[in-house]
Amino acid sequence: MKFKIAIALLVLFVSCKGTSQEKEMAKETKPSQKKEFAVQKTNSEWKKELTDSQYYVLREAATENPFTSELLKNKEKGTYVCAACATPLFKSYTKFDSGTGWPSFYEEIKGNVAYDVDYKIGYKRTEEHCATCGGHLGHVFEDGPNPTGLRHCINGVALDFVPAE
């Protein structure tokens, strides 16, 4: 009798699922639909035009190592553009030192940066990509300075800098 009660209690405890402390976690990645962008190229065309590190970040959504970007300490006035298609993405006056090891901006050039949800590391993040060619730029977080409170954490290899004239 005690054995049957123990089994029943075990089944009861195992079948109960509490959700009060669950975090929003990605269980699996949903296949994304292929998006159309103004600049469309094949992978082999991108590989011919981009360096290996640019291709890896922009086309395969990789992340460059922190503190390796030549643009990290750049304080010149100008515009940061997509390294794949030269679309203007960020103005230099919005750049700030976040201490994270990647160029950071508090505001994008409206309409030139697109957003998507990314679950690649197990939880929800907002991925940024170039709205013209779809190249992966980085992610945006809500821990930046005023006036927006945003931190656009961008892979430096995904950007080129065009100095102001």
BELCORWO-V830156 format. One record per residue. N is the residue number from 1. SS is DSSP state (2 for helix, 1 for strand, 0 for the rest). PSI is psi in whole degrees, 0 to 359 (NA if undefined). Layout:
BEGIN
n: {N,N}
ss: {SS,SS}
psi: {PSI,PSI}
END
This chain:
BEGIN
n: {1,2,3,4,5,6,7,8,9,10,11,12,13,14,15,16,17,18,19,20,21,22,23,24,25,26,27,28,29,30,31,32,33,34,35,36,37,38,39,40,41,42,43,44,45,46,47,48,49,50,51,52,53,54,55,56,57,58,59,60,61,62,63,64,65,66,67,68,69,70,71,72,73,74,75,76,77,78,79,80,81,82,83,84,85,86,87,88,89,90,91,92,93,94,95,96,97,98,99,100,101,102,103,104,105,106,107,108,109,110,111,112,113,114,115,116,117,118,119,120,121,122,123,124,125,126,127,128,129,130,131,132,133,134,135,136,137,138,139,140,141,142,143,144,145,146,147,148,149,150,151,152,153,154,155,156,157,158,159,160,161,162,163,164,165}
ss: {0,2,2,2,2,2,2,2,2,2,2,2,2,2,2,0,0,0,0,0,0,0,0,0,1,0,0,0,0,0,0,0,0,0,0,0,0,0,0,0,0,0,2,2,2,2,2,2,2,0,0,2,2,2,2,2,2,2,0,0,0,0,0,0,0,0,0,0,0,0,0,0,0,0,0,0,0,1,1,1,1,1,0,0,0,0,0,1,1,1,1,2,2,2,1,1,0,0,0,0,0,0,1,1,1,0,0,0,0,0,0,0,1,1,1,1,1,1,0,0,0,0,1,0,1,1,1,1,1,1,0,0,0,0,0,1,1,1,1,1,1,0,0,0,0,0,0,0,0,0,1,1,1,1,0,2,2,2,1,1,1,1,1,0,0}
psi: {315,324,317,322,317,317,316,316,319,313,318,313,321,325,343,134,109,141,6,334,13,139,157,108,149,123,325,159,131,139,129,150,145,123,150,134,159,322,113,126,158,164,321,326,317,319,328,327,334,155,167,316,323,315,314,318,306,321,337,6,37,175,130,160,142,153,22,348,134,338,352,316,5,126,10,156,139,204,138,125,161,130,343,323,2,19,129,127,317,141,146,330,348,359,142,161,105,346,5,341,1,148,134,143,148,353,139,168,114,134,346,349,131,162,152,165,138,126,20,331,18,351,167,129,160,112,144,141,161,128,346,316,351,5,136,129,314,218,158,136,158,45,30,181,172,153,351,333,10,152,105,104,106,138,122,328,342,355,152,153,132,110,150,150,NA}
END
